[in-house]
Amino acid sequence: MAIIRSVIRGCGASLPANCVSNAELEKKVDTSDAWIQERTGIRQRYIAADGETTGTLATNAARQAIVRSGIDPSEIDLIVLATSTPDQTFPATAVTVQAELGIQVGAAAFDIQAVCSGFVYALSTADAMLKGGAYRRALVIGSETFSRILDWEDRGTCVLFGDGAGAVVMEAQPKPGTIGDRGVLASRLHADGRHRDKLFVDGGASSTQTIGALRMNGREVFRHAVGKISSVIEEILVDTNLTAEEIDWFVPHQANKRILDGTAKKIGIPEDKVVITVDRHANTSAASIPLALNAAIEDGRIKEGDLVLMEAMGGGFTWGGVLVRW
C-alpha cells in the first residue's frame, strides 16, 4: 500500500559577503590561528554586514532552493524556518521570506527554535505536516546571524560561530513504503532541559529586556555531544533496520571537527563519508546542516538515491537526527 514520503526536490544556500579568517581574528581577540584550528578545525567564518540579516540570508537561500526544485513559489503552502536569531521578536522571519518570494498567500509560515538542532527539528516538523495531508510542498530553512549575539571579548566562544543560511524544498509524494523510497525515512527528536545553563544566551525579551550574549560551558557541551548524537543515530538505524555501513553520506551539525570525528568513529562511519564544512563556515547553528548539504550537492558527492544521515545537538540541550533518501 502506498504511503506519503516527503521528498527533497531542491537545496540552496547563502553566505554573507564578508569572510573572516582566523588570522583576522588574531588582531581583535587574544587567540591564534593554530589554537582555533587545533581545537575546532575552523579556518574561517562569514560575518553578516549591515543590511544582511537572518531574513535576507534565508530569502536568498530559499530562492536558490526553489529554482533548483523546479516548483513555482505560488505552489509552496508551508514554510518552517529554524533560527535562534530572528530579525524581530515578532513577526516570524518566515513571513518575511513568504512576502519576499511571492509564496502562496495563506500558506502556513512560522519559525522554530531549537538552536543548533533547529534544522533537524524543522525538517521533522515539515515532514509530519506533509505526511498529515494538509500541505503539499514545504520550504524548510535554517538561517542564523550568530555574530549579533556573540561577546567579542570572550575568546572561548566568539571564534566558534559564523552566519549563513541553507534551505530545502520538500514535496509530499506517494511511495511504495519501502526503504528504497526517496524522501524522509525516519526522524528522532529529543531534549533535556536540565542542561539549559550549559549553552545559552543571557538575555531575552521577558527576562532582561535585552538581546544578551551567548554563553557556553564548552567542556560540558563536548562531554555530552558525542554520546547523545551517537544514541539518536542508533535509534534511527534500528527504526529503519539499517546499518552504519549502508549510509552513503553523514551530514552532521558542524560545531567542532573533534566532535564530528568522534561521532563518526563511534557509530562506524568512515571519514570519507562525512561531509565537513566547519573549516569554511564555523558553527552556523541551524544553518550548518543545510549549508553542508548544499556543498555536497554542488560538488557532486550527494546524488539521487543516496542515503543521507543528518544529526545535531544544540542548547537546551536539544538533539535529533533525520535519515533521507535523496
C-alpha positions as CSV (number, residue, x, y, z in Angstrom):
1,M,0.0,0.0,0.0
2,A,1.4,3.4,-1.0
3,I,2.3,5.9,1.7
4,I,3.3,9.6,1.6
5,R,7.0,10.5,1.8
6,S,8.5,14.0,2.0
7,V,10.9,14.1,-1.0
8,I,13.6,16.8,-1.1
9,R,13.3,18.5,-4.5
10,G,15.9,21.3,-4.2
11,C,18.6,22.7,-2.0
12,G,20.1,26.2,-1.7
13,A,22.4,28.3,0.5
14,S,23.5,31.8,1.2
15,L,26.5,33.3,2.9
16,P,27.4,36.9,3.9
17,A,29.9,38.7,1.7
18,N,32.4,39.2,4.5
19,C,34.7,36.2,5.1
20,V,36.8,36.5,8.2
21,S,39.9,34.3,8.6
22,N,41.4,33.2,11.9
23,A,44.3,35.5,11.1
24,E,42.0,38.4,11.1
25,L,40.5,37.5,14.4
26,E,44.0,37.4,15.9
27,K,44.1,41.2,15.5
28,K,40.9,41.6,17.6
29,V,40.9,38.7,20.1
30,D,43.5,37.1,22.3
31,T,43.7,33.9,20.2
32,S,45.7,32.4,17.3
33,D,45.0,30.5,14.1
34,A,46.9,27.5,15.4
35,W,44.8,27.4,18.7
36,I,41.5,27.6,16.8
37,Q,42.3,25.0,14.2
38,E,43.8,22.6,16.7
39,R,40.7,22.6,18.9
40,T,37.9,23.1,16.4
41,G,39.1,22.6,12.8
42,I,37.8,26.1,11.9
43,R,39.8,28.2,9.5
44,Q,37.3,31.0,8.6
45,R,33.7,32.1,9.0
46,Y,31.3,34.5,7.3
47,I,30.0,37.5,9.3
48,A,26.9,39.5,8.3
49,A,27.4,43.2,7.5
50,D,24.9,46.0,8.0
51,G,21.8,45.2,5.9
52,E,22.5,41.5,5.9
53,T,20.1,39.8,8.3
54,T,18.7,36.3,9.1
55,G,15.8,37.2,6.8
56,T,17.9,38.3,3.8
57,L,20.1,35.3,4.1
58,A,17.1,33.0,4.4
59,T,15.4,34.6,1.4
60,N,18.5,34.2,-0.8
61,A,18.9,30.5,0.2
62,A,15.2,29.8,-0.3
63,R,15.2,31.4,-3.7
64,Q,18.0,29.2,-4.9
65,A,16.4,26.1,-3.4
66,I,13.1,26.9,-5.1
67,V,14.7,27.5,-8.5
68,R,16.5,24.2,-8.3
69,S,13.3,22.4,-7.2
70,G,11.5,23.4,-10.4
71,I,8.5,24.3,-8.2
72,D,6.7,27.6,-8.6
73,P,6.8,29.7,-5.4
74,S,3.0,30.0,-5.6
75,E,2.7,26.2,-5.1
76,I,4.5,26.2,-1.7
77,D,2.0,26.1,1.1
78,L,4.2,25.7,4.2
79,I,7.3,27.5,5.4
80,V,9.2,26.3,8.5
81,L,12.3,28.5,9.4
82,A,14.7,27.4,12.1
83,T,16.6,30.2,13.8
84,S,17.7,31.5,17.2
85,T,18.5,34.9,15.7
86,P,15.2,36.2,14.1
87,D,15.1,39.6,12.5
88,Q,12.5,40.7,15.1
89,T,10.9,39.3,18.3
90,F,7.8,39.0,16.0
91,P,6.6,38.5,13.4
92,A,8.3,35.3,12.4
93,T,11.1,35.7,10.0
94,A,9.3,33.0,7.9
95,V,6.7,35.5,6.9
96,T,9.4,37.9,5.6
97,V,10.6,35.1,3.3
98,Q,7.0,34.4,2.2
99,A,6.4,38.0,1.2
100,E,9.8,38.5,-0.5
101,L,9.5,35.4,-2.7
102,G,5.8,35.6,-3.6
103,I,5.0,32.4,-1.9
104,Q,1.3,31.5,-1.8
105,V,-0.9,33.9,0.2
106,G,-2.5,31.9,3.0
107,A,0.4,29.4,3.3
108,A,1.4,28.5,6.8
109,A,4.7,30.2,7.9
110,F,6.4,30.0,11.2
111,D,9.8,30.0,12.9
112,I,11.1,27.1,15.1
113,Q,13.7,27.5,17.8
114,A,15.9,24.6,18.8
115,V,19.3,26.3,18.5
116,C,21.8,24.1,16.6
117,S,19.2,21.3,16.3
118,G,16.9,23.7,14.6
119,F,17.1,22.4,11.1
120,V,16.6,18.8,12.2
121,Y,13.6,19.9,14.2
122,A,12.2,21.9,11.3
123,L,12.7,19.1,8.8
124,S,11.0,16.7,11.1
125,T,8.1,19.1,11.7
126,A,7.6,19.8,8.0
127,D,7.8,16.1,7.2
128,A,5.0,15.3,9.8
129,M,2.8,18.1,8.4
130,L,3.3,16.9,4.8
131,K,2.5,13.3,5.7
132,G,-0.6,14.5,7.5
133,G,-2.0,15.6,4.2
134,A,-2.9,19.2,4.9
135,Y,0.1,20.5,3.0
136,R,1.8,19.5,-0.3
137,R,5.0,21.5,-0.6
138,A,7.2,22.9,2.1
139,L,10.1,25.3,2.3
140,V,12.4,24.4,5.2
141,I,15.1,26.9,6.1
142,G,17.9,27.2,8.6
143,S,19.2,30.8,8.9
144,E,21.4,32.5,11.5
145,T,23.3,35.7,12.3
146,F,25.0,34.4,15.4
147,S,27.6,37.2,15.1
148,R,24.9,39.5,16.6
149,I,24.7,37.6,19.9
150,L,28.4,36.9,20.4
151,D,30.6,38.5,23.1
152,W,33.6,39.5,21.0
153,E,35.7,39.7,24.2
154,D,35.1,36.1,25.0
155,R,37.7,34.2,23.0
156,G,36.3,30.9,24.0
157,T,33.0,31.4,22.1
158,C,33.4,34.3,19.5
159,V,35.8,32.3,17.3
160,L,33.5,29.3,17.0
161,F,30.5,30.8,15.2
162,G,29.5,32.3,11.9
163,D,26.5,33.5,9.9
164,G,24.7,31.9,6.9
165,A,21.5,30.1,5.7
166,G,20.5,27.0,3.9
167,A,17.2,25.7,2.6
168,V,15.4,22.8,1.1
169,V,12.1,22.4,-0.8
170,M,10.1,19.2,0.2
171,E,7.2,17.7,-1.7
172,A,4.6,15.1,-0.5
173,Q,4.7,12.2,-2.9
174,P,3.1,8.7,-2.8
175,K,5.7,5.9,-2.5
176,P,5.6,2.2,-2.1
177,G,6.5,2.4,1.6
178,T,9.9,0.6,1.4
179,I,13.4,1.5,2.5
180,G,14.1,2.2,-1.2
181,D,11.7,5.2,-1.2
182,R,13.0,8.6,-1.9
183,G,12.2,11.1,0.9
184,V,12.4,11.2,4.7
185,L,12.6,7.6,6.1
186,A,13.0,8.3,9.8
187,S,13.5,11.0,12.3
188,R,14.0,11.3,16.1
189,L,13.9,14.4,18.3
190,H,15.0,14.7,22.0
191,A,15.6,17.4,24.6
192,D,16.8,17.6,28.2
193,G,16.2,21.0,29.8
194,R,18.3,20.1,32.9
195,H,21.3,21.2,30.8
196,R,19.9,24.6,29.7
197,D,22.6,26.5,31.6
198,K,25.5,24.9,29.7
199,L,24.8,26.7,26.4
200,F,22.5,29.7,26.5
201,V,22.1,33.4,25.8
202,D,22.0,35.6,28.9
203,G,19.2,37.9,27.7
204,G,15.6,37.8,26.4
205,A,12.5,39.9,25.9
206,S,10.8,38.6,29.0
207,S,13.7,38.1,31.4
208,T,16.1,41.0,30.8
209,Q,14.6,43.0,28.0
210,T,17.9,42.8,26.2
211,I,19.3,40.7,23.4
212,G,22.1,39.2,25.6
213,A,25.2,37.3,24.5
214,L,26.0,33.6,24.0
215,R,27.5,31.8,27.0
216,M,28.8,28.3,26.9
217,N,30.5,25.7,29.1
218,G,32.4,24.2,26.2
219,R,33.8,21.2,28.2
220,E,30.4,20.1,29.3
221,V,28.8,20.5,25.8
222,F,31.6,18.4,24.3
223,R,31.2,15.8,27.0
224,H,27.5,15.3,26.2
225,A,27.7,15.8,22.4
226,V,29.2,12.5,21.1
227,G,27.1,10.3,23.4
228,K,23.7,12.0,22.7
229,I,24.4,12.2,18.9
230,S,25.5,8.6,18.7
231,S,22.5,7.4,20.6
232,V,20.0,9.1,18.3
233,I,21.7,7.8,15.3
234,E,21.5,4.2,16.7
235,E,17.7,4.8,17.2
236,I,17.3,5.8,13.6
237,L,19.3,2.8,12.3
238,V,17.1,0.5,14.5
239,D,13.9,2.2,13.2
240,T,14.9,1.6,9.6
241,N,16.7,-1.8,10.1
242,L,19.8,-0.4,8.5
243,T,23.5,-0.5,9.5
244,A,26.0,2.3,9.5
245,E,27.8,0.7,6.5
246,E,24.7,1.3,4.4
247,I,24.7,5.1,4.9
248,D,26.1,6.9,1.9
249,W,26.7,10.3,3.5
250,F,26.8,11.5,7.0
251,V,26.0,15.2,7.2
252,P,26.3,16.3,10.9
253,H,25.9,19.6,12.6
254,Q,29.1,21.5,12.0
255,A,30.1,22.5,15.5
256,N,33.6,21.1,16.1
257,K,35.7,18.7,14.0
258,R,36.7,16.7,17.1
259,I,33.0,16.1,17.8
260,L,32.4,15.1,14.1
261,D,35.4,12.7,14.1
262,G,34.4,11.2,17.5
263,T,30.8,10.6,16.5
264,A,31.7,9.1,13.1
265,K,34.2,6.8,14.7
266,K,31.8,5.7,17.4
267,I,29.0,4.8,15.0
268,G,31.3,3.2,12.4
269,I,31.0,5.7,9.5
270,P,34.3,6.1,7.6
271,E,35.9,9.6,7.3
272,D,35.4,9.7,3.6
273,K,31.6,9.5,4.0
274,V,31.5,12.5,6.4
275,V,30.6,15.9,4.9
276,I,32.6,18.6,6.7
277,T,32.3,22.3,6.2
278,V,33.1,23.5,9.7
279,D,36.5,24.6,8.4
280,R,34.9,27.0,6.0
281,H,31.7,28.1,7.8
282,A,32.4,27.6,11.5
283,N,29.3,26.8,13.6
284,T,26.3,28.4,11.9
285,S,23.8,26.8,14.3
286,A,20.5,25.9,12.5
287,A,22.1,26.8,9.1
288,S,25.0,24.4,9.4
289,I,23.4,21.2,8.1
290,P,21.7,22.7,5.0
291,L,24.9,24.6,4.2
292,A,26.8,21.3,4.3
293,L,24.1,19.6,2.3
294,N,24.3,22.2,-0.4
295,A,28.1,22.0,-0.6
296,A,28.0,18.2,-1.1
297,I,25.3,18.5,-3.7
298,E,27.1,21.2,-5.6
299,D,30.4,19.3,-5.7
300,G,28.6,16.1,-6.9
301,R,29.0,13.9,-3.8
302,I,25.3,13.5,-2.9
303,K,23.3,12.0,-5.7
304,E,19.7,10.9,-6.2
305,G,19.1,7.6,-4.4
306,D,21.9,8.2,-1.7
307,L,21.1,7.6,1.9
308,V,21.9,10.8,3.8
309,L,22.0,10.8,7.6
310,M,21.8,14.2,9.4
311,E,22.1,14.9,13.1
312,A,22.6,17.8,15.5
313,M,22.8,18.8,19.2
314,G,22.2,22.3,20.5
315,G,21.5,24.4,23.5
316,G,18.7,23.2,25.8
317,F,20.0,20.5,25.3
318,T,18.1,19.5,22.2
319,W,19.3,16.8,19.8
320,G,17.9,14.8,16.9
321,G,18.5,13.1,13.6
322,V,16.9,12.6,10.2
323,L,17.5,9.9,7.6
324,V,16.7,10.8,4.0
325,R,17.0,9.0,0.7
326,W,17.9,11.8,-1.7
